[in-house]
Amino acid sequence: MISVAEKIKKINCIFRNELDKMVIITIESEGIERVIPAFGCLEFKAKADAELKVYTYEFVTMCLSARIHCLELLA
């Protein structure tokens, strides 16, 4: 169980794009939105309870591919 103090504290996170195409990641609560190239990575700080959303493109449509809690991306 995550305490309230741990939710407020920002943690170091790393997201690695393991796909062979670019993705867009967003963390709404942190105001982060980035394009990550194929096999690229991004280091960032976020609250432990923040949620990272990964979007991929299929033809001309952007699709939500994954939701990952930042605690799982602990660096």
C-alpha positions as CSV (number, residue, x, y, z in Angstrom):
1,M,0.0,0.0,0.0
2,I,1.3,3.4,-1.0
3,S,1.2,6.1,1.7
4,V,-0.1,9.6,1.1
5,A,3.5,11.0,1.4
6,E,4.8,8.6,-1.2
7,K,2.0,9.6,-3.7
8,I,3.0,13.3,-3.4
9,K,6.7,12.6,-3.7
10,K,8.0,12.4,-7.3
11,I,10.0,9.4,-8.3
12,N,12.5,8.8,-11.1
13,C,10.9,6.8,-14.0
14,I,12.1,5.4,-17.3
15,F,9.8,4.5,-20.2
16,R,11.3,2.4,-23.0
17,N,9.5,2.1,-26.3
18,E,10.1,-1.5,-27.3
19,L,8.0,-1.1,-30.5
20,D,9.5,-0.6,-34.0
21,K,7.3,2.5,-34.5
22,M,7.0,5.8,-32.6
23,V,4.5,6.2,-29.8
24,I,3.1,9.2,-28.0
25,I,3.1,9.1,-24.2
26,T,1.1,11.3,-21.9
27,I,0.9,11.8,-18.1
28,E,-1.9,14.2,-17.7
29,S,-1.4,14.9,-14.0
30,E,2.2,15.9,-14.7
31,G,1.6,17.9,-17.9
32,I,3.9,15.6,-19.8
33,E,3.3,14.7,-23.5
34,R,6.2,13.4,-25.6
35,V,6.8,11.6,-28.9
36,I,9.1,8.6,-28.3
37,P,10.9,7.2,-31.4
38,A,11.1,3.5,-32.1
39,F,13.2,1.8,-29.5
40,G,13.8,5.2,-27.7
41,C,13.4,6.0,-24.1
42,L,12.4,8.8,-21.8
43,E,13.5,9.5,-18.2
44,F,11.2,11.7,-16.1
45,K,9.9,12.4,-12.6
46,A,6.3,11.8,-11.7
47,K,4.2,11.1,-8.7
48,A,4.0,7.4,-7.8
49,D,0.3,7.3,-8.4
50,A,0.5,9.0,-11.8
51,E,-0.6,7.1,-14.9
52,L,1.3,7.0,-18.2
53,K,-0.8,6.5,-21.3
54,V,0.9,5.1,-24.5
55,Y,-0.7,5.9,-27.9
56,T,0.2,4.2,-31.2
57,Y,-1.0,5.0,-34.7
58,E,-2.8,2.6,-36.9
59,F,-3.3,4.1,-40.3
60,V,-4.8,7.6,-39.5
61,T,-6.2,6.7,-36.1
62,M,-4.4,7.2,-32.7
63,C,-5.1,4.2,-30.4
64,L,-4.6,4.0,-26.6
65,S,-2.3,1.0,-26.4
66,A,-1.4,0.8,-22.7
67,R,-1.9,2.4,-19.3
68,I,1.1,2.1,-16.9
69,H,1.3,3.3,-13.3
70,C,4.5,5.3,-12.9
71,L,5.4,3.2,-9.8
72,E,6.0,0.4,-12.3
73,L,8.5,2.5,-14.2
74,L,10.7,3.2,-11.2
75,A,14.3,3.9,-12.3
